[in-house]
Amino acid sequence: MILYEKFTLSNGLSVIVHEDKSTPMAVIDVIYDVGARDENPGKTGFAHLFEHLMFGGSINIPDYDEPLQMAGGENNAFTTNDLTNYYCQLPAENIETAFWLESDRMLSLAFSEKSLDVQRKVVCEEFKEHYINKPYGDASSKMRELAYTTHPYRWMTIGKELKHVEDVVLQDVKNFFAKHYTPANAVLVVAGNITVEQVKRLAEKWFGPIPAGEKYDRNVQVEPTQTAPRLLEVNAKVPLNALYKTWHIYPRLDKRYYVCDLMTEILGGSGSSRLFQALVKEKKLFSNIECSHYGSTDAGLLSIEGKLVEGVDMKLADAAVLEEIQRLLDGGITDDELQKVKNKTESMLAFEDMSVMSRATSLAMYELLGDANLMNTELERYQAVTAEELIAEGRIVFDDNNSNTIYYFAEN
């Protein structure tokens, strides 16, 4: 059980405090309710670009990293299609330094052509390195475009295309900041060797005076039900043929999400999983194969992807994957098999709770989903899943009309 207290400042900032006297450290985690799904389809990549810009300094603090490092701290951030998260850790006696830094860039991020130019170049290089020049780097982008016709999950966090990032101008950045980076659109978690009273005082002092802004009213288009299978063939300079398949699944808070999460573990979550054992070890059709899901807040995708052994026919490999899925649906799941993946999930959740940094991030993310206490109750949702539910849901998810497939061929 992770204990915490929660309060809200008058400007709408949600604050969660998790005391842990066993550590000399403290963590501040600020999560903003903005991700790539909140971008204009013609101007994508903004949320991720902003993650970089937030380290460019604020009006009062030209260099974010220097004062934090002088206080013995370290920091980082990440962006997804659903959220943007900033976190830092430092000795608890210096916690006010983190309050000062995080509140100042929420209040008055410095906007300059120079900072924008520097970070734009950094992001463009990242785009080229990981998504254009890297083998299979465009597979995720192509799959999103194939699987989604309406929902903004149809582009990646880095952006839909490089040109969108290259064309960003300063006014675009200012507008994005004003719309999303406000107390009303954020959650602050403070964890470690601190007290609730201390955090209340510091939160009021540093974040209280910041204007609330308007709570962003998200109006995301729902992806329509897919009614026919989709197939895309790609030819590129890669070492091996690869197969990518996805099926639409459910939003993060849907009961069926937990069913699908366990399904991915049974099919391809480890070396002992069904797909790996049958298609890598026994039939030797794939050199590796994995099954996972996107873990997104809105309805996401369950994914199977693998590199084929050289000389194996693509359609044969695809048929073999579907055969293994059908074998699972027809033959059922044993109690031992289900309990094994439940135990693995329990271990993963427990491991995530080990560090104070991970606990702070989890509390922030669960609060953004609507309830920080999900951190304490989510395991029960996994434990409640039955083998019968897995099979019933599998028959719905793995409908051929719900499938998206990419045959990724290596050019001769």
N, C-alpha and C positions, 0 to 999 in steps of 0.2 A: 504494500500500500504506500503510494507516494502522497505525503501530506503537503498541503499548500493552503494559502489564503488568497483571496481575490478581492479586489476593490476597483472602482472606476473613478477616474478624475473627472472634474466638472466639464473638461473639454472632450470627454468621450474615450480617453485612452484607457483601455483595460490593462490592469496590472495584476500579475500573479507573483506571489512570493513563496519560495520553497526553501525552508531553513535546513541546513545540513552542517552541524557543528563538528563533523568528523574530518572536515577538510579546512585547510588554511586559505582556500581560494574562494572566489566569487565569480559568478557569471552573469552577464547581461545579454539577453536575447531580445531583439526587436524584430518582429515579423510584420510585414505589410501585406495587406489583403490585395495584392496585385501581382499578376503573372502574365505570361504571354497570351493567355486567353482574353485579356482585357485590352488588347491592342487593336488598332485600326488595321484591317486586312491589307491596306496599301502602305502601311508604315509599321512593319513588324520588327521585332528584335529590341524594342525600347526597354522592356523590363530588365532584360539581361544587360543592355548597355548601361542602364541606370545603376545596376549593381556595381559596375566599375566606377561610374561617376561619383558615387557616394563616398569613395575613398580619395577623391580629388581635393578635399578640404572644404570647409565652410567659411563664411564671411569672417568669423572671428578666429578660426583655427586653420591656417593655411595648409598644414600637414597633419592629417588624422593619425598616422602611424607613430610619429615621433613622440608625442606626449604619452601615448599608450605604452610604448616600449620603455620609456623612462620610468613608468609606474610598474614595470615588470609584467606587462600584459601582452597578449597576442589576440589576433582577430581574424575573421574570415567571413564569407557570405556565400549564399547560393540562391539561384533563381530556378523556378520550375514554371510549368504552364499555369500553375495555380497561385503561387505566392513568391515573395522575396524575403529572405531571412538574413539578418545581420547579427553576428554574435562575437563577444569578446570575453576573455577570461583573464583575471589578474588577482594578485594577492588581495584578500578581503579588506585589509586596512586602506587600500587605495581605491575602493569601489566608487568613490565620488568622481574620480577622474573619468570613469566610464559613463557615468550619468551626464557629466559635462559634455563629453564628446558626442554621445548619441543624441542628446537633446539639441545640441547646437546645429548638427547637420539636419535634423528634422525641422528645426526652425528656419535655418538660413543657409542652405547649401549654396556654395559659391558657384555661380555659372559664369564661365568664361570661354571664349573661343579656343583658347589655348588648351584648357582642360578637356573640352569636347574633342578637339583635334587629336590629342594624345590618346584618349580612351577609345575613340572611334577607330584609330589605327590598330590598337591592341585587339579590339573585338573583330575587326576585319581579318587580321592575321589568324586569330583563333578559328574563325569561320573557314578560312582557306585550309588551315592545317588539319582540322578535324573532320570537316564535312565536304570539302572539295577535292583535296589532294590525297586524302587517306583512303586506302582500299575499303570499299563498302561504306564509305563515310556518308554517302547520300541515301543509303537504304532506308534509314529511319524517316527521312524527309519524304521520300517517295511513298513509303507505306502510309504515312499520315495523309498525304494527298489522295491516295487511293481509297483509304478506309473512311475518311470524313469528307462529306460534301458541303456541310453547313456549319458545324461547330468549329470554333477557333482552335481546337486541338489539331486542325489540319495543317498547322505549321509548328515548327520546333521552337524551343525557347530561344535559340540563337537567332532566329528570324527565318522568314520564308525564303528570302533571297538576299544575297550579299548587297545588292544595290540599295535595299531599304536602309541598311546601316550606313552605307557610304553617303547617302543623301540626307542624313539627319542634319537639321539646322538648330541653332540655339533656341529659337522660339518654340520648336517642337518639344525640346527638353524641358523648358520652363513650364509649358502647359501640362506635360505629363506629371511633373513634380507637384504642381498645385492641385491636380486632380486626385492623386493617389497617396502622396506622402504626407499624411495628416494624422493627428492623434485619433480622430474618429475612425480611421482606417487601419489602425495598428494595435498590436498587442505587445506589451512589455513584460518579460519574465525576468525576475532577479532570483538567483539561486546560490546556495553556498553558505558560508559562515557569516550570515547577516541576520538581522531581526526584522520582523514585520514593521515595527515602529520606525526603525531606521529607514527602511525602504519607503514607507509612507512619507516621511519627512523629506527625503531626497527626491522622490517622485514629484511631490508638490513644488519643491524648490526649483527643480530643473525642467520638468515637463509641464507643470501646471500652467505657466504663463503662455504656452504656445496656443495660438488660435486653433479652435477645433477643426475647422474646415468642414466640408460636407461629407457624410458617409457615402461612399461610392455605391450607387445603385446599379448593380450588375444586371444586365439584361442580355444574357447569352442565348443565342438560338440553339434550340434542342436539335440534336442530330436525328433525322427521320429514320425509322426502321429500315434496315437494308433488305431489299427484296430479291436480289439476285447476286450470285457470286461474281467477284471481280478479280481479273488476272492482268498482271503487267509483266512484260519480259524486258529485261535490261541486259545490255552487253557493255562490258567495261574491262579495263586492264586490271584484273585481279587474279590472284594465284589459283583459286578454286571456284567452281560453281557453288552457289549458295541458295538456300530455300528460305523464304520468309513467309509466314502465314499469321494472320490475325483474325480474331472474332470479337465482335462487340460484346462487352459485359456491362456491369452495373455501376452506379455512382458509389462513392466511398462509404457513405453511411447506409447504403442499402444492405439488408440482411444477406442478400445473395452474393454480395461482394466477398464475404468471408468464405462462402462455399467455393467460389471461383479461385480465391487465393490458395486454399488447400488443394484444389484441383491441379494448379500449376506445380505444386510441390510433388504430388503423386506422379504427374506425367514427366516432369523434367527438372526438378529442383536440385538434383544431386547425381552422383555417379551410380547410385543404387535405384534411380528412378526408372520408370517403365520405358520411356523413349530411349534413354541412354543404354540400358541393358539390352533392349531388343534391336536397336538400329545401329548402335556403335559397336557394342561388344559381340553380339551374336551374328547379325546379318552383315555387319561391316559396310553399311551404306553411307554412313556419315563419319567424319573424323571427330566431330563434336555436335551436340544438339542440346538446346536449352528450351525450357518453357517458363514464361514469367508473365507478368501483367504490368501495365503502365502505372498503377497505383494512383491514378488521378482522382481529383475531387468529383468532377462530373463523370458521366459514363465513359469508361475507358476501353482498352483493348487487352485481350489475352493473346499472347504472342508465342509462337514456336519458330525458332530459327536454328539453322545448322549449316555447316560446310560439308559438302558432299565429298566422299572419297573419289579420287580421280578416276574417270572412266564410267562412273555410275550414271545411268540415265535419269534426268531430272523428273520426268513423269513417274518413273518407277519409285524414286525416293519420295515424291509427294504422296503417291498411293500407299506407300508403306507407313507413312505418318498417319494417314487417315485410318488405315487398317488397325494400328495400335490404339487409336482413340476408340474405334468401334469395339475392339476387344475389351476395353475397359468398360464401355457402356453396356455391352452384352453380358460380360462375365461378373460385373460387380466389383466391389472393393471389400477386402476382408477387414475385420475389426482391427487386426494387428497393423495392417497397412495404414489405416486411417489414424490409429493412435500414434504411430511413428511420426507422421507429419504434424500431428497436433503437438507432440512432445518437442519436435524441432521448432515449431512456431513459438511455443512457450519459452524455449531456451533463447531464441532470438530476441523476444520481447524483454526477457530478463537481462540479457547482455546489453541491450540498448539502455537499460536503466542503471547500469553500473557507474558511469561517470556523471558528475554533476552537470557537465556540459550537455550530455545527451538528455538528461532529465529535463533541463531547461528548454531545450529545443522541442522535445516531445510535448511538454506542457503548452508551449506556444502554438504548435501545429494543431494539437487537439482543440485548443480554445478557438482557433480560427475555424475549425470544423463546426464549432458550436458548443463544445463541452469539454473543458480540460479534464474532467473526471473520467472520460473515455480511456485515459491512460491506465486507470485502475480497473476498468470493467471490460475492456475489449477482449481480453483473453477468454472471458465467459462466452462471448459470441462465437469464438472459434471452437471452444469445447462443446457447444450445443449443436454443432453441425453433425448430421447423421450421414451414413453411407448412402441411404436412400435419397437424401436431398442432393448429394453429389451426383448421383446417376441421373436423377430427374432434371437437374439443372444442366448437366452435361449434354443431355439430348436437345435442350433448347439452344444452348450456346453454340454447339458444334453443328448446327444446321448448315448445310452447304450454302444456302442463300445468305447466310450471315458471315461468309468467309471472304477474306481478301488475301491474295497470293501473289508473291513476286518471285519469278524465276530469274535469278541473278547469274548470268552466264559470263564465264571468263573468256575473253576474246583470244582466239588462237594466235 
